[in-house]
């Protein structure tokens, strides 16, 4: 039987050490320099960067794999947990985190709806979950599936072989709204994917945006409690 950890051990080295500046730049001003938790934190590079550049004052991480020669055991990280977010108990105080990052994580889970629900109690009153999720409706992926008849998994990308769930824009929104969360940003990653797609989106008046987008960013928070 293949263990989940073994699957991730075959990933290219850069899979775990990318600094997610794209996600950090989505942190609302009200949540800056607070407590940050990253799910799927990899080597911890994003956590170290976030603390150094004052996106957060205290940083915490969770990842399914132990990675040698990484920041996972760094004293700059308040706590780093090795474990499956779907299985482990999160022994954190309620409302501890101002930001919870889920960068390209939720599509790897058997029940991402449950994980969003699991994370909600740990958000502070002003806190947000910031996630990035691939868009299976992207046109080259659809062309491969429908015109080439090929649903072949790959090492990285939308059809990453470790992806267990697939989403279109509508389903990404539902993942949070049906968990009772307020969504105040749901945006395409076209500003990060290259000049040609961005220009094509503009000149076609964004009619085909959902086919040009490889990934969506979402920022969501719990409803504000009324006194």
C-alpha positions in Angstrom: 0.0 0.0 0.0 1.4 3.4 -1.0 1.5 5.9 1.8 0.5 9.5 1.1 3.9 10.7 2.3 5.6 8.5 -0.4 3.6 10.2 -3.1 4.8 13.7 -2.1 8.3 12.5 -1.6 8.5 12.1 -5.4 7.6 15.8 -6.1 10.3 18.1 -7.6 12.2 20.1 -5.0 10.6 23.5 -5.9 7.2 22.1 -5.1 7.7 22.7 -1.4 9.8 25.8 -1.2 7.9 28.4 -3.2 7.3 31.6 -1.2 3.6 32.4 -1.7 3.9 36.2 -2.1 0.8 36.1 -4.2 -1.2 34.9 -1.1 0.5 37.1 1.4 -0.3 40.2 -0.8 -4.0 39.3 -0.4 -3.9 39.7 3.4 -6.2 42.6 4.4 -4.6 45.5 6.2 -6.7 44.7 9.3 -5.1 41.3 9.5 -1.4 42.3 9.0 1.2 41.5 11.5 -1.0 39.1 13.5 -1.0 35.3 13.9 -0.7 33.3 10.7 -1.2 29.6 10.1 -0.3 28.0 6.8 -1.8 24.6 5.8 0.6 22.8 3.5 3.5 24.8 4.6 6.1 22.7 2.9 9.6 23.7 3.9 8.3 26.8 5.9 9.7 29.3 3.4 6.5 31.3 3.2 6.2 31.4 7.0 9.8 32.7 7.4 9.2 35.3 4.7 5.9 36.4 6.2 7.5 37.0 9.6 10.5 38.8 8.3 8.4 41.2 6.2 5.8 41.7 8.9 2.9 40.0 7.2 2.7 38.2 10.5 4.2 38.5 14.0 3.7 34.8 14.9 3.7 32.0 12.4 2.5 28.4 12.6 2.7 25.6 10.0 1.2 22.2 9.2 2.4 19.9 6.5 1.9 16.2 5.8 5.6 15.5 5.2 8.9 15.9 7.1 11.4 17.7 4.8 15.1 17.6 5.5 17.2 20.8 5.3 14.1 23.0 5.8 12.7 25.6 8.2 10.3 23.2 9.7 12.3 23.1 12.9 13.3 26.8 12.9 12.9 28.7 16.1 11.4 31.5 14.0 8.3 29.4 13.6 6.2 29.2 16.8 4.9 25.7 16.0 5.2 23.3 13.1 3.0 20.2 13.0 3.7 17.2 10.8 0.4 15.5 10.0 -2.6 15.2 7.8 -4.9 18.2 8.3 -7.9 15.9 7.8 -6.9 13.5 10.6 -5.0 15.5 13.3 -6.5 17.4 16.2 -5.7 21.1 16.1 -4.8 21.9 19.6 -5.0 25.7 19.2 -7.0 28.2 21.1 -10.2 29.3 19.4 -9.9 32.6 17.4 -6.1 32.4 17.5 -5.4 33.2 13.8 -5.8 36.4 11.9 -4.8 34.6 8.7 -5.0 31.0 7.6 -3.3 30.2 4.3 -4.4 27.3 2.1 -2.2 27.7 -1.0 -3.0 24.9 -3.4 -4.0 22.5 -0.6 -7.8 22.0 -0.6 -7.8 20.1 -3.9 -5.5 17.5 -2.4 -7.9 16.6 0.3 -10.6 13.9 0.4 -13.1 16.3 2.1 -12.1 19.9 1.6 -15.5 21.0 2.8 -14.9 19.4 6.2 -11.4 21.0 6.4 -12.8 24.5 5.8 -15.4 23.8 8.5 -12.6 22.5 10.8 -10.5 25.7 10.4 -13.3 28.2 11.0 -13.3 28.2 14.8 -9.6 29.2 14.8 -10.2 32.5 12.9 -10.2 35.6 15.0 -13.2 37.9 14.6 -11.4 39.8 11.9 -9.6 36.8 10.5 -9.6 35.4 7.0 -8.9 32.2 5.1 -6.9 32.9 2.0 -6.8 30.0 -0.5 -5.7 29.3 -4.1 -7.4 26.5 -6.0 -6.8 25.3 -9.6 -9.6 25.8 -12.2 -10.3 22.6 -14.2 -12.4 24.7 -16.7 -9.1 26.2 -18.1 -9.2 25.7 -21.8 -6.0 23.7 -22.4 -7.2 21.2 -19.7 -10.6 21.0 -21.3 -9.1 20.5 -24.7 -7.0 17.7 -23.5 -9.9 15.9 -21.8 -12.7 16.5 -24.3 -11.0 16.6 -27.7 -8.0 14.4 -27.0 -9.9 12.0 -24.7 -7.0 12.1 -22.3 -7.4 12.6 -18.5 -3.8 11.8 -17.8 -2.4 12.9 -14.5 0.9 14.9 -14.3 3.6 15.8 -11.8 2.4 19.3 -11.4 -0.4 21.6 -12.6 -4.2 21.3 -12.8 -4.1 17.6 -13.3 -1.5 17.0 -10.6 -1.6 13.3 -9.7 -2.0 14.2 -6.0 -5.2 16.2 -6.7 -8.3 14.4 -5.3 -10.9 17.1 -6.0 -11.5 19.4 -9.0 -13.2 22.8 -9.0 -14.6 25.4 -11.3 -15.1 29.0 -10.1 -18.7 28.3 -9.0 -17.6 25.3 -6.9 -14.8 27.3 -5.2 -17.3 29.9 -4.1 -19.7 27.2 -2.8 -16.9 25.6 -0.8 -16.8 28.6 1.4 -20.4 30.1 1.1 -22.0 26.7 2.0 -19.7 26.7 5.1 -21.4 29.9 6.1 -18.5 32.2 5.3 -18.6 35.6 3.7 -16.5 35.9 0.5 -15.1 39.4 -0.2 -12.6 38.4 -2.9 -12.7 35.7 -5.6 -10.1 36.6 -8.3 -8.4 35.0 -11.3 -4.7 34.6 -11.2 -4.4 36.1 -14.7 -2.2 38.9 -13.4 0.4 36.2 -12.5 0.2 33.9 -15.6 1.7 35.9 -18.4 1.1 38.8 -20.7 -0.7 37.0 -23.5 -3.6 35.6 -21.4 -4.0 38.8 -19.5 -4.3 40.9 -22.8 -6.6 38.3 -24.4 -8.9 38.5 -21.3 -9.0 42.3 -21.6 -9.7 42.5 -25.4 -12.5 39.9 -25.0 -14.1 41.9 -22.2 -13.5 39.1 -19.8 -16.1 36.9 -21.5 -13.6 33.9 -21.6 -12.0 34.6 -18.2 -13.0 31.3 -16.7 -11.4 29.5 -19.6 -8.2 31.5 -19.4 -7.7 31.2 -15.6 -5.6 28.4 -14.3 -6.2 29.2 -10.6 -8.5 31.3 -8.4 -7.7 33.1 -5.3 -10.4 33.4 -2.6 -10.5 35.5 0.6 -13.2 34.6 3.1 -14.1 35.2 6.7 -16.7 34.2 9.3 -19.8 36.4 9.5 -19.4 39.2 12.0 -21.3 38.5 15.2 -23.9 41.1 16.0 -24.1 42.2 19.7 
